Amino acid sequence: MPTDAPRYWEDYEIGKKYRLGSTSFTEQEIVEFARLYDPQSFHVDAEAARASLFGGLIASGWQVTSKLMRLFVDNYIDKRTALGSPGLDEIRWLKPVRPGDTLTAWVECAAKVPSKSKPDIGVIHEHWGATNQKGELVVTVKGINMVRRKPA
């Protein structure tokens, strides 16, 4: 876990951005993921993708979001205090992610709310984002996390 990552609910700072790191996409992994989970032609067939609205092969938005989740787990949450998530409020795939792209991601603590029913848990509302190597914002996510509170 990175040294600047919070541990308990109380340690999260509203407005603070936390770096998640970077991840890259190859043509092979784009196609392999899409064949399993999102087999639309512009994800699995380079020739068909060239004739599509996108003009070439692109990663599934679900793959992009999955790779961001991996960065989130590896570089942000504290496995001792993270308690999961009740879901996401919003995902926006703003620009296509293509073979050779590298995304750099972050998460920002947008709000904190103590649990009303479980005093040892707090809820964090987060805004995630990632830019490509050109600095273009390609994905945003509004997420919710449940985190253990500091012992009394």
C-alpha positions in Angstrom: 0.0 0.0 0.0 1.4 3.5 -0.9 2.5 5.6 2.0 0.0 8.4 1.2 -3.0 6.0 1.1 -5.4 6.4 4.0 -6.0 3.6 6.4 -9.2 4.3 8.4 -12.3 6.3 7.4 -11.1 9.2 9.5 -7.8 9.4 7.5 -9.5 10.2 4.2 -9.3 13.9 3.3 -12.2 15.4 1.3 -10.8 17.0 -1.8 -7.5 15.1 -1.8 -6.5 13.2 -4.9 -4.6 9.9 -4.5 -2.5 8.5 -7.3 -3.4 5.0 -8.5 -0.6 4.6 -11.0 -0.6 3.6 -14.7 -1.7 0.7 -16.9 -1.2 0.0 -20.6 -3.3 -1.8 -23.2 -2.0 -4.2 -25.9 -3.9 -5.3 -28.9 -3.7 -8.9 -27.7 -5.2 -8.2 -24.3 -7.9 -6.0 -25.7 -9.0 -8.8 -28.1 -8.7 -11.5 -25.4 -10.8 -9.6 -22.9 -13.4 -8.7 -25.5 -13.8 -12.3 -26.8 -14.6 -13.3 -23.2 -16.8 -10.4 -22.0 -17.7 -7.9 -24.7 -17.4 -9.5 -28.2 -18.5 -6.5 -30.2 -16.7 -6.3 -33.6 -14.8 -3.1 -32.8 -13.2 -4.9 -29.8 -12.3 -8.2 -31.4 -11.8 -7.7 -35.2 -9.2 -5.1 -36.3 -10.6 -5.0 -39.9 -14.2 -4.6 -38.8 -13.0 -2.0 -36.2 -11.4 0.1 -39.0 -14.8 0.3 -40.7 -16.6 1.2 -37.5 -17.4 4.6 -36.0 -14.1 4.3 -34.0 -11.8 3.8 -37.0 -9.8 1.1 -35.3 -9.7 -1.4 -32.5 -10.6 -0.1 -29.1 -10.7 -1.6 -25.6 -14.1 -2.4 -24.0 -15.1 0.1 -21.4 -15.5 -2.8 -19.0 -11.9 -3.7 -19.5 -10.8 -0.1 -18.9 -12.8 0.0 -15.7 -11.5 -3.4 -14.6 -7.9 -2.3 -15.0 -8.7 0.8 -13.0 -10.1 -1.4 -10.3 -6.9 -3.4 -10.2 -4.9 -0.1 -9.7 -7.4 0.9 -7.0 -6.9 -2.3 -5.1 -3.1 -2.5 -5.5 -2.3 1.2 -4.8 -5.1 2.7 -2.7 -7.2 0.7 -0.4 -6.0 -0.7 2.8 -6.8 -4.4 2.8 -7.1 -4.3 6.6 -9.8 -1.7 6.7 -11.6 -1.8 3.2 -15.0 -3.4 3.5 -16.2 -3.4 -0.1 -18.6 -1.3 -2.0 -22.4 -1.1 -2.4 -21.9 -0.1 -6.0 -21.1 2.7 -8.4 -23.1 5.8 -9.1 -21.7 6.5 -12.6 -19.2 5.4 -15.2 -18.4 7.5 -18.2 -16.2 6.3 -21.0 -15.2 9.6 -22.6 -12.6 8.6 -25.2 -11.7 5.3 -26.8 -8.7 3.4 -25.4 -6.6 1.9 -28.2 -3.8 -0.6 -28.4 -0.6 1.1 -27.1 -2.4 3.5 -24.8 -1.2 4.0 -21.3 -3.7 5.4 -18.7 -2.7 7.2 -15.6 -5.4 7.1 -12.9 -6.3 8.8 -9.6 -9.1 8.8 -7.1 -10.4 11.8 -5.2 -12.3 11.7 -1.9 -15.4 13.6 -2.7 -17.4 13.1 0.5 -17.5 11.1 3.8 -20.5 9.9 5.7 -20.5 7.9 8.9 -22.8 4.8 8.7 -26.1 5.4 10.5 -26.6 1.8 11.3 -23.0 0.6 11.9 -20.9 3.0 14.0 -17.7 1.1 13.2 -18.1 1.8 9.4 -17.8 5.0 7.3 -18.8 5.6 3.7 -16.5 7.3 1.2 -17.8 8.8 -2.0 -15.0 9.0 -4.6 -14.4 10.3 -8.0 -12.0 8.3 -10.2 -10.4 9.4 -13.4 -7.8 8.4 -15.9 -6.0 10.2 -18.7 -4.2 8.7 -21.6 -0.6 9.5 -22.6 -1.8 12.6 -24.5 -3.4 14.0 -21.3 -6.9 13.4 -22.5 -9.5 12.4 -19.9 -10.8 9.0 -21.0 -12.9 7.7 -18.1 -14.6 8.9 -15.0 -16.2 6.9 -12.2 -18.2 7.9 -9.2 -17.8 5.2 -6.6 -18.7 4.4 -3.0 -16.5 2.6 -0.5 -17.2 1.3 3.0 -14.2 1.7 5.3 -13.6 0.6 8.9 -13.5 3.5 11.4 -10.8 3.9 14.0 -11.4 1.9 17.1 -12.8 4.0 20.0 
